[in-house]
Amino acid sequence: MDDVLGPSLDVLFCGINPGLMSEATGHHFARPGNRFWPALHLSGFTPRLLAPSEQRLLPSYGLGITNVVSRASAKASELTREELVEGGRRLAGLVAEVRPRVLAVLGVSAYRAAFARPKAVVGLQGESVGGVPVWVLPNPSGLNAHWTLAGIADELRRVREHIGR
């Protein structure tokens, strides 16, 4: 699945890996139960709710999307630790090249595994990736029952306010 990138990104959102629906459509966060697109809008990052098929508009809002691991799966739990660690290395290189203002990783467990940060929690991290500040966010998958849409949107809003937008 292709990354959604552009010049001068404020935030590069990083999913764990594509789900099967995303792999089939070529659109990030494409499964209907995924809360990324609604949370992005509710947080104030976009002026309207975008459909996954409109992901190409994100760079015009200073936003991009990538994944830690490129391999699609039905659940993120199907990924191996090795895939996550290797994906973390690739992501650090991409971030160093693209230089967004913030890297926002959507999934605390994946961040912990990919970057050997077992105690990481949701929020701004004390370390950088590729020389860029990192904000860990809840996984917006509908399979993540620990977070509501409103809670996810609130965390995204904190990122938006942090960068002064």
Secondary structure by P-SEA (a helix, b strand, c coil): cccccccccccccccccccaaaaaacccccccccaaaaaaaaaccccccccccccccccccccbbbbcccccccccccccaaaaaaaaaaaaaaaaaacccbbbbccaaaaaaacccccccccccccccccbbbbbbcccccccccccaaaaaaaaaaaaaaacc
